[in-house]
Amino acid sequence: MQKLRVTLALLCCFGMARVPSVTWAEEPAVGLSKAAGRVKQVVAHRGASSEAPECTLAAIRRAIEVKATAVEMDVRRSQDGVLFLLHDQTLNRTTNGEGVATVLDWKELRQLDAGAWFDQAFRNERIPTLQAALQVCQGKIDVLLDLKEMGHEYAQAIAREVQLHGMPSRTIIGVRSVAQARLFRKLLPQARQIGLLSKPQDLDAFADAQVEMIRLWVDWLDGDGVNLVQQLRDRNVELHLNGSTGTLKEVVGLLEFYPDSLSADDPRILVQTLLSLR
């Protein structure tokens, strides 16, 4: 009863008027608890990127420590073919290097500092290889690979690395085209897939390609959100939504749509928020 009172009070504080009545068909606190319980995947966005420099081993290890269930990482390829983690196309924001990352070979990339920009406590944290990241995650956390390149050769390299150093059954491939989804279904049949759509009109095409989950951008849900989510449910595809803070105010808004998976830069807070609502 106390939990019910607290949940209702929090809902009132954070704007229950925004919650569509078609979503909370039952008492709001009960519906909210069920929605929170439905979230099975808590994704650390670029690792625990609010507490450690993004896409580094430090951020990945922190995601594991705070009990995220998956870690999202962006994968690029060096000039000499080494797969490494970096979100941006250029090195400028998150390292002490400059320019396009993929024109450098691994010998040059591995010398860069990828931590001091975030905090001096992470000085000399390096850009990790995909191999090193997979080895840290093995048996501890699911891996969500956001693929920053297309093409068969790149896909083969990703699949080979996952097979050699990761766990295909605990890998989620972030595919950006139907062709890429079909290719990875052949290369890594044990892996799950999440469709990273560029527009909501592509939903049916990705569902036809048998991706298990689709990410919908939150701003797509403002107008036609209920219909889009219903379209996913009708196709038996899971829903992923991106958050950032993991705080109660943010999560309540996301739970309106009963997602199966949520991400945050601060997975520690997201885990705590979901537990408090269940």
FIBADREN-580602 format. One record per residue (C-alpha): y, z, x; residue in three letters. Coordinates in steps of 0.25 Angstrom, whole numbers, plus 2048, in hexadecimal, padded with zeros to 3 digits. Each point is the difference from the previous one (the first is absolute). Layout:
YZXALA...
//
This chain:
800800800MET80A80380BGLN7FD7F3807LYS8037F97F3LEU80D8077FEARG8047FD80FVAL7FC7F17FETHR8087FF7F3LEU80C806806ALA7FF7F780CLEU7FF7F47F7LEU80C8047F9CYS80880280DCYS7FC7F2805PHE8037F87F3GLY7F57FF7F6MET8087F67F8ALA7FC7F580AARG7F18027FDVAL7FC7F67F6PRO7F98067F4SER7F57F5801VAL7FC80680DTHR80080F7FDTRP7F87FF7F3ALA7FC80E801GLU80880D803GLU8087FC80CPRO7FB80A80AALA7F27FD7FCVAL8027F1802GLY80780380DLEU7F4808805SER7F77F57FCLYS8097F5807ALA80080980DALA7F1801800GLY7FE7F17FFARG8077FE80DVAL7F47FF80ALYS8077FA80CGLN80C806807VAL8057F680AVAL80880480CALA80A7F5801HIS8007FC80FARG7F980D803GLY80880D7FDALA80C7F8803SER80A80B7FBSER7FA80A80BGLU7FD7F780BALA8047F2805PRO7FA7F57F7GLU7F47F8803CYS7FC80980CTHR7F4808803LEU80880D7FEALA8047FC7F2ALA7F17FC7FDILE7FB80D805ARG80A8087F8ARG7FC7F87F4ALA7F2805802ILE80580E802GLU8078017F3VAL7F47FA7F8LYS8057F27FCALA7F47F87FCTHR8057F3806ALA8097FC80BVAL8087F37FFGLU8037F880DMET8077F3803ASP7F87F7809VAL8067F5809ARG7FA7F880CARG8067FF80ESER8027F3807GLN7F2802807ASP7F98047F4GLY80080F7FFVAL8018067F2LEU80A80B800PHE8088087F6LEU80F7FD7FDLEU8077FF7F2HIS80C7F8804ASP8007F2806GLN80980480BTHR7FF80C80ALEU80E8057FEASN7FF80A7F6ARG7F4808804THR7FF7FE80FTHR8087FF80CASN7FD7F2801GLY8087F47FAGLU7FC7F37F9GLY7F47FA7F9VAL7F4809803ALA7F57F57FFTHR8067F780BVAL7FD80B80ALEU7F2803806ASP7F980D7FFTRP80380480ELYS80F8007FCGLU7FE8067F3LEU7F880C804ARG80B80480AGLN80B8027F5LEU80480E7FAASP7FD8007F1ALA80380F7FDGLY80E804806ALA8087F87F6TRP7FA80A7F5PHE80180D808ASP80080380FGLN7F38097FDALA7F97F37FFPHE8057F980DARG7F67F7806ASN7F87FE7F4GLU7FB7F2801ARG7FD7F47F7ILE7F18027FDPRO7F67F57FFTHR7F97FE7F3LEU7F3804808GLN80680E804ALA8058027F1ALA7F27FD7FALEU7F980980AGLN80A80C7FCVAL7FD7FD7F2CYS7F17FE800GLN7F98097F7GLY80D8087FCLYS8087F77F8ILE8017F37F9ASP8087F5807VAL8097F67F8LEU8037F4808LEU80D7F97FDASP7FE7F3806LEU80D7FA806LYS7FA7F2804GLU7F87F67F9MET7F67F6805GLY7F1800802HIS80080380FGLU80980D7FDTYR7F68047F5ALA7F47FE808GLN80780980BALA80380B7F5ILE7F17FF7FBALA7FA80180EARG80980C803GLU7FC8077F3VAL7F17FD802GLN80080580FLEU80980C7FFHIS8038047F2GLY7F88027F3MET8007F47F7PRO7FC8087F4SER80C809802ARG80A7F4802THR80A7FB7F6ILE8057F2804ILE80E7FD7FBGLY8007F17FCVAL80C7F87FDARG7FA7F47FBSER7F47FC7F7VAL7FB7F780CALA80180C809GLN7F88097F6ALA7F57F67FFARG7FF7FF80FLEU7FF80F802PHE7F68017F5ARG7F77F780ALYS80480780DLEU80080E7FBLEU7F88017F3PRO7FE80F801GLN80F802801ALA8098027F3ARG80C7F87FEGLN80E8037FBILE8097F47FBGLY80E801806LEU8067F77F5LEU80E7F9803SER8027FF7F1LYS7FA8067F4PRO7FC7F27FAGLN7F57FF80BASP7F880C7FALEU7F67F87F9ASP7FD7F780CALA7FE80C809PHE7F78067F5ALA7F87F3800ASP7FE80180FALA7F980E7FDGLN80A809807VAL7FD80E7FCGLU80E805800MET80E7FA7FEILE80D806805ARG80B7FF7F6LEU80F802805TRP80680B7F8VAL80C7F87FCASP7F77F67F9TRP7FC80B7F6LEU80E8037FBASP7FF7F57F5GLY7F27FC7FEASP7F880B807GLY7F78047F5VAL7FB7F17FEASN7FE7FE80FLEU7F880D801VAL7F87FC7F4GLN7FE7F2806GLN7FA80780CLEU7F78097F7ARG7FB7F57F8ASP7FB7F980DARG7FA80D805ASN80980080CVAL80680D806GLU80F803801LEU80780480DHIS80F804800LEU80980380CASN80780D801GLY80880580BSER80380F7FFTHR7F48057F9GLY80980A7F9THR7FE8057F1LEU80C7F87FBLYS7FA7F3806GLU7F28027FDVAL8028037F1VAL8077F37FEGLY7F47F9807LEU7F68077F8LEU8057FA7F3GLU7F87F4803PHE7F3807804TYR7FE7FB80EPRO7F3801807ASP80780080ESER80D805805LEU8077FF80ESER80B808806ALA80780180EASP7FD80F7FEASP7F28017FCPRO80080F802ARG80A8027F4ILE7F97F67F8LEU7F2807801VAL80780D7FDGLN8077FA7F4THR7F47FA7FALEU7F880D802LEU80B8087F8SER7FF7F67F4LEU7F18007FFARG
//
